[in-house]
Amino acid sequence: MEPRPRSFYILAAIFGLFLLFLYGPTITIAILSFQGPTGGLTFPMRGTSLHWFRDLFKQQAVGDIWGAFGRSAVLGLMVMATTVVVSVMGGLAFRKRFAGSKLLFQLVVASLVIPSILVSLGVGLIFSQAGLPIHWASSGFGAQLTWTLPFGLLIMFAVFNRFDPAYEEAARDQGASAWQTVRHVVLPIIAPSLIGVALFGFTLSYDEFARTLLTSGSHNTLPLEIYGMTTNVTTPVIFALGTLTTVFSLLVIAVFLLTVWAMGRRRASAGSDAGKGV
């Protein structure tokens, strides 16, 4: 076996440092969340226990942790569903050029480069001037869509650029209507990409802070609640909360990945059965 060059080990060390920089803070918070009852916010640790995780389920002196978690979860589902539907519709629309399509595309992508805090401020001002209540399910919902929709549309553009129209032509030759073609041909083929768009939509919404800061009203989402707790909570309970929210995010990602894997297995099994039938 030919020995590896020295450059391989140098690059591997750089990559290892990058991973440490990327995940080191999360690992540190996870470790400190297992402090003993007398532990503080820094090292060295004073014993190990699950005390601060149990403390999360008690009434907190400050904050509304579980209320904020519920709001973030509901808002994430709202943003996810809207992002998937609008992204698919936009992807289908952009397959055929129409008047103003280039300008519309540029406007959609431009929202990604506008500072998030300015988007939050602008949406909040629009709702205030219109006499509408500022609430996480209305103004906060709209502000977060300015973040998730461009990502969803860009993914759909890439998917449909590689989509073979022969599948649709074959369906129409068999007498399928336009809706039947989309439902029974297009959507099943692009389903794994839709899972990716849904994952983007939920996780970006669940973790969003800046675009929700001035648009959530009097009820915080979880990122805002955690930020508020950093100015009041001086115990490792905030680390325990960070660890649980991270685990929740990883579980969500795992569910989406398992869904894609199951769809791939099902498709492979269907292809195998069809081949045996032939």
SELODO-671188 format. One record per residue (C-alpha): chain; x, y, z. Coordinates in Angstrom, 1 decimal. Layout:
<atom chain="A" east="X" north="Y" up="Z"/>
...
***
This chain:
<atom chain="A" east="0.0" north="0.0" up="0.0"/>
<atom chain="A" east="1.4" north="3.3" up="-1.0"/>
<atom chain="A" east="2.1" north="5.6" up="1.9"/>
<atom chain="A" east="0.1" north="8.8" up="2.2"/>
<atom chain="A" east="1.8" north="12.1" up="1.4"/>
<atom chain="A" east="2.6" north="14.6" up="4.2"/>
<atom chain="A" east="0.0" north="17.0" up="2.7"/>
<atom chain="A" east="-2.8" north="14.5" up="3.5"/>
<atom chain="A" east="-2.0" north="14.6" up="7.3"/>
<atom chain="A" east="-1.7" north="18.4" up="7.2"/>
<atom chain="A" east="-5.1" north="18.8" up="5.5"/>
<atom chain="A" east="-6.6" north="16.2" up="7.8"/>
<atom chain="A" east="-5.4" north="18.1" up="10.8"/>
<atom chain="A" east="-6.8" north="21.4" up="9.4"/>
<atom chain="A" east="-10.1" north="19.6" up="8.8"/>
<atom chain="A" east="-10.1" north="18.2" up="12.3"/>
<atom chain="A" east="-9.6" north="21.8" up="13.7"/>
<atom chain="A" east="-12.4" north="23.0" up="11.5"/>
<atom chain="A" east="-14.8" north="20.3" up="13.0"/>
<atom chain="A" east="-13.6" north="21.2" up="16.5"/>
<atom chain="A" east="-14.4" north="24.9" up="15.8"/>
<atom chain="A" east="-17.7" north="24.0" up="14.3"/>
<atom chain="A" east="-19.0" north="21.6" up="17.0"/>
<atom chain="A" east="-16.8" north="22.5" up="20.0"/>
<atom chain="A" east="-19.2" north="25.1" up="21.5"/>
<atom chain="A" east="-22.2" north="22.7" up="21.2"/>
<atom chain="A" east="-20.1" north="19.9" up="22.8"/>
<atom chain="A" east="-19.0" north="22.2" up="25.6"/>
<atom chain="A" east="-22.6" north="23.3" up="26.4"/>
<atom chain="A" east="-23.7" north="19.6" up="26.4"/>
<atom chain="A" east="-20.9" north="18.7" up="28.9"/>
<atom chain="A" east="-21.7" north="21.7" up="31.2"/>
<atom chain="A" east="-25.4" north="20.8" up="31.2"/>
<atom chain="A" east="-24.5" north="17.7" up="33.2"/>
<atom chain="A" east="-23.1" north="19.8" up="36.1"/>
<atom chain="A" east="-24.0" north="18.8" up="39.7"/>
<atom chain="A" east="-26.6" north="20.8" up="41.7"/>
<atom chain="A" east="-24.0" north="23.2" up="42.9"/>
<atom chain="A" east="-22.4" north="23.7" up="39.4"/>
<atom chain="A" east="-22.0" north="27.0" up="37.6"/>
<atom chain="A" east="-21.7" north="28.2" up="34.1"/>
<atom chain="A" east="-18.0" north="27.5" up="33.6"/>
<atom chain="A" east="-15.4" north="24.8" up="34.1"/>
<atom chain="A" east="-14.3" north="23.0" up="36.3"/>
<atom chain="A" east="-17.4" north="20.9" up="36.7"/>
<atom chain="A" east="-18.8" north="20.4" up="40.2"/>
<atom chain="A" east="-20.0" north="16.8" up="40.0"/>
<atom chain="A" east="-22.2" north="15.3" up="37.4"/>
<atom chain="A" east="-26.0" north="14.8" up="37.5"/>
<atom chain="A" east="-29.3" north="15.3" up="35.6"/>
<atom chain="A" east="-30.3" north="17.9" up="38.0"/>
<atom chain="A" east="-30.6" north="20.8" up="35.5"/>
<atom chain="A" east="-32.6" north="18.7" up="33.0"/>
<atom chain="A" east="-35.1" north="17.9" up="35.8"/>
<atom chain="A" east="-35.1" north="21.6" up="36.7"/>
<atom chain="A" east="-36.3" north="22.4" up="33.1"/>
<atom chain="A" east="-39.6" north="20.7" up="33.8"/>
<atom chain="A" east="-40.3" north="22.7" up="37.0"/>
<atom chain="A" east="-41.8" north="26.2" up="37.1"/>
<atom chain="A" east="-39.1" north="28.7" up="36.1"/>
<atom chain="A" east="-38.7" north="32.0" up="37.8"/>
<atom chain="A" east="-38.2" north="33.7" up="34.5"/>
<atom chain="A" east="-39.3" north="32.8" up="31.0"/>
<atom chain="A" east="-41.8" north="30.5" up="29.4"/>
<atom chain="A" east="-39.7" north="27.7" up="28.0"/>
<atom chain="A" east="-42.3" north="25.2" up="27.0"/>
<atom chain="A" east="-44.7" north="27.8" up="25.7"/>
<atom chain="A" east="-41.9" north="29.2" up="23.5"/>
<atom chain="A" east="-41.0" north="25.7" up="22.3"/>
<atom chain="A" east="-44.6" north="25.1" up="21.3"/>
<atom chain="A" east="-44.8" north="28.3" up="19.4"/>
<atom chain="A" east="-41.5" north="27.6" up="17.6"/>
<atom chain="A" east="-42.7" north="24.1" up="16.7"/>
<atom chain="A" east="-46.1" north="25.3" up="15.3"/>
<atom chain="A" east="-44.4" north="28.2" up="13.5"/>
<atom chain="A" east="-41.9" north="25.8" up="12.0"/>
<atom chain="A" east="-44.6" north="23.5" up="10.7"/>
<atom chain="A" east="-46.5" north="26.5" up="9.2"/>
<atom chain="A" east="-43.4" north="27.8" up="7.5"/>
<atom chain="A" east="-42.4" north="24.3" up="6.3"/>
<atom chain="A" east="-45.8" north="23.6" up="4.7"/>
<atom chain="A" east="-45.9" north="27.0" up="3.0"/>
<atom chain="A" east="-42.4" north="26.8" up="1.8"/>
<atom chain="A" east="-42.9" north="23.3" up="0.2"/>
<atom chain="A" east="-46.2" north="24.3" up="-1.5"/>
<atom chain="A" east="-45.0" north="27.7" up="-2.8"/>
<atom chain="A" east="-41.6" north="26.3" up="-3.9"/>
<atom chain="A" east="-43.2" north="23.5" up="-5.9"/>
<atom chain="A" east="-45.6" north="25.9" up="-7.5"/>
<atom chain="A" east="-42.8" north="28.4" up="-8.2"/>
<atom chain="A" east="-40.6" north="25.6" up="-9.7"/>
<atom chain="A" east="-43.3" north="24.5" up="-12.0"/>
<atom chain="A" east="-44.1" north="28.1" up="-13.0"/>
<atom chain="A" east="-40.5" north="28.9" up="-13.8"/>
<atom chain="A" east="-40.1" north="25.9" up="-16.1"/>
<atom chain="A" east="-41.9" north="28.0" up="-18.7"/>
<atom chain="A" east="-40.6" north="31.5" up="-19.2"/>
<atom chain="A" east="-43.1" north="34.3" up="-18.6"/>
<atom chain="A" east="-43.0" north="38.1" up="-18.7"/>
<atom chain="A" east="-41.0" north="39.4" up="-15.8"/>
<atom chain="A" east="-39.7" north="36.0" up="-14.7"/>
<atom chain="A" east="-36.0" north="37.2" up="-14.5"/>
<atom chain="A" east="-37.0" north="40.2" up="-12.4"/>
<atom chain="A" east="-39.1" north="38.1" up="-10.1"/>
<atom chain="A" east="-36.2" north="35.6" up="-9.7"/>
<atom chain="A" east="-33.8" north="38.4" up="-8.8"/>
<atom chain="A" east="-36.3" north="39.8" up="-6.3"/>
<atom chain="A" east="-36.7" north="36.5" up="-4.6"/>
<atom chain="A" east="-32.9" north="35.9" up="-4.3"/>
<atom chain="A" east="-32.4" north="39.5" up="-3.1"/>
<atom chain="A" east="-34.2" north="38.8" up="0.1"/>
<atom chain="A" east="-31.3" north="36.5" up="1.1"/>
<atom chain="A" east="-28.7" north="39.4" up="1.0"/>
<atom chain="A" east="-30.8" north="41.9" up="2.9"/>
<atom chain="A" east="-29.7" north="42.0" up="6.6"/>
<atom chain="A" east="-32.1" north="40.0" up="8.6"/>
<atom chain="A" east="-32.7" north="42.6" up="11.2"/>
<atom chain="A" east="-33.8" north="45.1" up="8.5"/>
<atom chain="A" east="-36.3" north="42.5" up="7.3"/>
<atom chain="A" east="-37.7" north="42.1" up="10.8"/>
<atom chain="A" east="-37.8" north="45.9" up="11.3"/>
<atom chain="A" east="-39.5" north="46.4" up="7.9"/>
<atom chain="A" east="-42.2" north="43.8" up="8.4"/>
<atom chain="A" east="-42.9" north="45.1" up="11.9"/>
<atom chain="A" east="-43.3" north="48.6" up="10.6"/>
<atom chain="A" east="-45.6" north="47.5" up="7.9"/>
<atom chain="A" east="-47.9" north="45.7" up="10.3"/>
<atom chain="A" east="-47.8" north="48.6" up="12.7"/>
<atom chain="A" east="-48.7" north="51.2" up="10.1"/>
<atom chain="A" east="-51.5" north="49.0" up="8.7"/>
<atom chain="A" east="-53.0" north="48.7" up="12.2"/>
<atom chain="A" east="-52.4" north="44.9" up="12.3"/>
<atom chain="A" east="-51.3" north="43.1" up="15.4"/>
<atom chain="A" east="-47.7" north="42.1" up="15.6"/>
<atom chain="A" east="-47.8" north="38.4" up="16.4"/>
<atom chain="A" east="-45.5" north="35.4" up="15.8"/>
<atom chain="A" east="-48.2" north="33.6" up="13.7"/>
<atom chain="A" east="-48.7" north="36.6" up="11.3"/>
<atom chain="A" east="-45.9" north="39.1" up="11.1"/>
<atom chain="A" east="-43.3" north="36.6" up="12.4"/>
<atom chain="A" east="-44.6" north="34.0" up="9.9"/>
<atom chain="A" east="-44.3" north="36.4" up="7.0"/>
<atom chain="A" east="-40.8" north="37.5" up="8.0"/>
<atom chain="A" east="-39.5" north="34.0" up="8.2"/>
<atom chain="A" east="-40.9" north="33.1" up="4.8"/>
<atom chain="A" east="-38.6" north="35.8" up="3.3"/>
<atom chain="A" east="-35.8" north="33.5" up="4.6"/>
<atom chain="A" east="-37.1" north="30.0" up="3.7"/>
<atom chain="A" east="-38.8" north="30.6" up="0.4"/>
<atom chain="A" east="-35.7" north="31.6" up="-1.6"/>
<atom chain="A" east="-33.9" north="28.4" up="-0.4"/>
<atom chain="A" east="-36.9" north="26.3" up="-1.3"/>
<atom chain="A" east="-37.2" north="27.9" up="-4.7"/>
<atom chain="A" east="-33.5" north="27.6" up="-5.5"/>
<atom chain="A" east="-33.7" north="23.8" up="-4.7"/>
<atom chain="A" east="-36.8" north="23.4" up="-6.9"/>
<atom chain="A" east="-35.1" north="25.3" up="-9.8"/>
<atom chain="A" east="-32.2" north="22.9" up="-9.6"/>
<atom chain="A" east="-34.5" north="19.9" up="-9.4"/>
<atom chain="A" east="-36.7" north="20.9" up="-12.4"/>
<atom chain="A" east="-33.7" north="21.8" up="-14.5"/>
<atom chain="A" east="-32.7" north="18.1" up="-14.3"/>
<atom chain="A" east="-36.3" north="16.8" up="-14.7"/>
<atom chain="A" east="-36.9" north="14.8" up="-17.8"/>
<atom chain="A" east="-40.2" north="16.0" up="-19.4"/>
<atom chain="A" east="-40.5" north="12.6" up="-21.2"/>
<atom chain="A" east="-42.2" north="11.3" up="-18.0"/>
<atom chain="A" east="-44.9" north="13.9" up="-18.3"/>
<atom chain="A" east="-45.3" north="13.3" up="-22.1"/>
<atom chain="A" east="-45.7" north="9.6" up="-21.5"/>
<atom chain="A" east="-48.4" north="10.3" up="-18.8"/>
<atom chain="A" east="-50.3" north="12.6" up="-21.2"/>
<atom chain="A" east="-50.1" north="10.0" up="-24.0"/>
<atom chain="A" east="-51.9" north="7.6" up="-21.6"/>
<atom chain="A" east="-54.7" north="10.1" up="-21.2"/>
<atom chain="A" east="-53.7" north="11.7" up="-17.9"/>
<atom chain="A" east="-54.8" north="15.3" up="-17.2"/>
<atom chain="A" east="-52.4" north="18.0" up="-16.1"/>
<atom chain="A" east="-53.3" north="17.6" up="-12.4"/>
<atom chain="A" east="-53.0" north="13.8" up="-12.7"/>
<atom chain="A" east="-49.6" north="14.1" up="-14.3"/>
<atom chain="A" east="-48.4" north="16.4" up="-11.5"/>
<atom chain="A" east="-49.9" north="14.2" up="-8.7"/>
<atom chain="A" east="-49.0" north="10.7" up="-10.0"/>
<atom chain="A" east="-45.8" north="11.4" up="-12.0"/>
<atom chain="A" east="-44.0" north="14.7" up="-11.0"/>
<atom chain="A" east="-44.6" north="14.7" up="-7.3"/>
<atom chain="A" east="-43.5" north="11.1" up="-6.7"/>
<atom chain="A" east="-40.3" north="11.7" up="-8.7"/>
<atom chain="A" east="-39.3" north="14.9" up="-6.9"/>
<atom chain="A" east="-40.5" north="13.6" up="-3.4"/>
<atom chain="A" east="-37.0" north="13.3" up="-1.9"/>
<atom chain="A" east="-36.3" north="16.9" up="-2.9"/>
<atom chain="A" east="-39.5" north="18.0" up="-1.3"/>
<atom chain="A" east="-38.3" north="16.3" up="1.9"/>
<atom chain="A" east="-35.2" north="18.4" up="1.7"/>
<atom chain="A" east="-37.2" north="21.6" up="1.2"/>
<atom chain="A" east="-39.4" north="20.7" up="4.1"/>
<atom chain="A" east="-36.3" north="20.1" up="6.3"/>
<atom chain="A" east="-34.8" north="23.4" up="5.3"/>
<atom chain="A" east="-38.1" north="25.2" up="6.0"/>
<atom chain="A" east="-38.6" north="23.7" up="9.4"/>
<atom chain="A" east="-35.0" north="24.0" up="10.7"/>
<atom chain="A" east="-34.5" north="27.5" up="9.4"/>
<atom chain="A" east="-37.7" north="28.6" up="11.0"/>
<atom chain="A" east="-37.1" north="26.8" up="14.3"/>
<atom chain="A" east="-33.7" north="28.4" up="14.7"/>
<atom chain="A" east="-34.4" north="31.9" up="13.3"/>
<atom chain="A" east="-33.7" north="34.8" up="15.7"/>
<atom chain="A" east="-33.1" north="38.1" up="13.8"/>
<atom chain="A" east="-36.1" north="38.0" up="11.5"/>
<atom chain="A" east="-38.4" north="37.1" up="14.5"/>
<atom chain="A" east="-36.9" north="39.7" up="16.9"/>
<atom chain="A" east="-39.2" north="42.5" up="16.0"/>
<atom chain="A" east="-42.1" north="40.5" up="14.6"/>
<atom chain="A" east="-43.1" north="38.0" up="17.3"/>
<atom chain="A" east="-45.0" north="40.5" up="19.4"/>
<atom chain="A" east="-45.4" north="39.8" up="23.1"/>
<atom chain="A" east="-44.9" north="36.0" up="22.8"/>
<atom chain="A" east="-41.4" north="34.8" up="22.3"/>
<atom chain="A" east="-40.3" north="31.9" up="20.1"/>
<atom chain="A" east="-37.7" north="29.6" up="21.5"/>
<atom chain="A" east="-34.6" north="31.4" up="20.1"/>
<atom chain="A" east="-35.8" north="34.7" up="21.6"/>
<atom chain="A" east="-36.7" north="33.0" up="24.9"/>
<atom chain="A" east="-33.2" north="31.5" up="25.1"/>
<atom chain="A" east="-31.6" north="34.9" up="24.3"/>
<atom chain="A" east="-33.7" north="36.5" up="27.0"/>
<atom chain="A" east="-32.7" north="33.9" up="29.5"/>
<atom chain="A" east="-29.0" north="34.6" up="29.0"/>
<atom chain="A" east="-29.6" north="38.0" up="30.7"/>
<atom chain="A" east="-31.5" north="36.5" up="33.7"/>
<atom chain="A" east="-30.5" north="32.8" up="34.2"/>
<atom chain="A" east="-27.2" north="32.2" up="35.9"/>
<atom chain="A" east="-27.4" north="28.4" up="36.3"/>
<atom chain="A" east="-26.6" north="25.5" up="33.9"/>
<atom chain="A" east="-30.4" north="25.1" up="33.3"/>
<atom chain="A" east="-29.8" north="27.2" up="30.2"/>
<atom chain="A" east="-27.2" north="24.7" up="29.0"/>
<atom chain="A" east="-29.6" north="21.9" up="29.6"/>
<atom chain="A" east="-32.2" north="23.7" up="27.5"/>
<atom chain="A" east="-29.6" north="24.2" up="24.7"/>
<atom chain="A" east="-28.7" north="20.5" up="24.8"/>
<atom chain="A" east="-32.4" north="19.4" up="24.6"/>
<atom chain="A" east="-33.1" north="21.8" up="21.7"/>
<atom chain="A" east="-30.0" north="20.5" up="19.9"/>
<atom chain="A" east="-31.1" north="16.9" up="20.4"/>
<atom chain="A" east="-34.6" north="17.8" up="19.1"/>
<atom chain="A" east="-33.1" north="19.4" up="16.0"/>
<atom chain="A" east="-31.0" north="16.2" up="15.4"/>
<atom chain="A" east="-34.1" north="14.0" up="15.9"/>
<atom chain="A" east="-36.0" north="16.1" up="13.3"/>
<atom chain="A" east="-33.2" north="15.7" up="10.8"/>
<atom chain="A" east="-33.0" north="12.0" up="11.5"/>
<atom chain="A" east="-36.8" north="11.6" up="10.9"/>
<atom chain="A" east="-36.4" north="13.4" up="7.5"/>
<atom chain="A" east="-33.4" north="11.3" up="6.5"/>
<atom chain="A" east="-35.2" north="8.1" up="7.5"/>
<atom chain="A" east="-38.2" north="9.2" up="5.4"/>
<atom chain="A" east="-36.0" north="9.7" up="2.4"/>
<atom chain="A" east="-34.3" north="6.3" up="3.0"/>
<atom chain="A" east="-37.7" north="4.6" up="3.3"/>
<atom chain="A" east="-38.9" north="6.2" up="0.1"/>
<atom chain="A" east="-35.7" north="5.0" up="-1.7"/>
<atom chain="A" east="-36.2" north="1.5" up="-0.4"/>
<atom chain="A" east="-39.9" north="1.5" up="-1.5"/>
<atom chain="A" east="-39.0" north="2.8" up="-4.9"/>
<atom chain="A" east="-36.3" north="0.2" up="-5.3"/>
<atom chain="A" east="-38.6" north="-2.5" up="-4.2"/>
<atom chain="A" east="-41.3" north="-1.3" up="-6.7"/>
<atom chain="A" east="-38.7" north="-1.3" up="-9.5"/>
<atom chain="A" east="-37.6" north="-4.8" up="-8.6"/>
<atom chain="A" east="-41.2" north="-6.1" up="-8.6"/>
<atom chain="A" east="-41.9" north="-4.4" up="-11.9"/>
<atom chain="A" east="-38.8" north="-6.0" up="-13.4"/>
<atom chain="A" east="-39.9" north="-9.5" up="-12.2"/>
<atom chain="A" east="-43.3" north="-8.9" up="-13.6"/>
<atom chain="A" east="-41.8" north="-8.2" up="-17.0"/>
***
